[in-house]
Amino acid sequence: MLRVGIGYDVHRFAQGRKLILGGVEIPYEKGLLGHSDADVLLHAICDALLGAAGLKDIGHHFPDYDEQWKDVSSSFLLEKTLQLLRKHHWKIVNIDATIIAEQPRLAPFIPTMIEHLSTWAAIAPQQINIKATTNEQMGFIGRGEGIAAIAIALIQKQS
């Protein structure tokens, strides 16, 4: 059995925060505001995986009103998501994700994001595709107010 899920996340920029995307610290003057480290890419991937498995969403498992998730690394949230998938006998076939941001330029960091994700998810780098694009200076992303990410995941039931 194959199942597909989609995930989306968005966070606004804030001064005094690190910019973490795909578990990689990106040198930039601002970071993203959130209850955790606000890694929009990993949040979108978690939602895609949870949705594909029919396990609700990231907010259900890691609510922002619960202090145990305050300032937690999103790679830890991904680890917990992957544990849930394994518990329910799902394995990842592939993940495709897009980060939407005007700044900073992300292309140089994508190979490291893929490498990290591949290690955490215990899948081959060829099973992961991450892209970055702009919003063509339109809307809140285009004005440089934040970053969004969208992800799709295909999973397979293990016998």
Secondary structure, 3 states (H helix, E strand, C coil): CEEEEEEEEEEEEECCCCEEECCEEECCCCEECCCCCCCHHHHHHHHHHHHHHCCCCHHHHCCCCCHHHCCCCHHHHHHHHHHHHHHCCEEEEEEEEEEECCCCCCHHHHHHHHHHHHHHHCCCHHHEEEEEECCCCCHHHHCCCEEEEEEEEEEEECC
